[in-house]
Amino acid sequence: MTSPTNQPGPIASSKSKSTAILLAMWLGMFGADRFYLGDIGLGIVKLLTFGGCGIWALIDTILLVVGSRDRDERGYYLIDRNTVQLMKTGQLKDELGNPI
């Protein structure tokens, strides 16, 4: 079984980066952004600690905005402006390696 990082070209996620940013900003203390991106374990920890008393929620928001966190739990790129550009040029692949 190959992981997404072993396949040629970037792979698109079904998750939106802007939705993840909004969830991190408004519901980050409850781990909503982590649950949305598929990090269930970290979402539960974030929920129980109220986002690390707000610090973890703030850090997650910053990481999403600056682009350091741009993949979901499977390693697929979150959909944003750059992902759409890759889709238009045919450089973006789906889970099977086919151009999107």
HUTABEL-V70939 format. One record per run of one state. SS is the DSSP state (hx for helix, st for strand, lp for the rest). FROM is the first residue (numbers start at 1). TO is the last residue. If there is no record, write none. Layout:
# HUTABEL-V70939
SS:FROM:TO  SS:FROM:TO
This chain:
# HUTABEL-V70939
lp:1:3  hx:4:6  lp:7:10  st:11:16  hx:17:30  lp:31:31  hx:32:37  lp:38:39  hx:40:48  lp:49:49  hx:50:53  lp:54:54  hx:55:66  lp:67:70  st:71:71  lp:72:76  st:77:79  lp:80:80  hx:81:89  lp:90:92  st:93:93  lp:94:98  st:99:99  lp:100:100
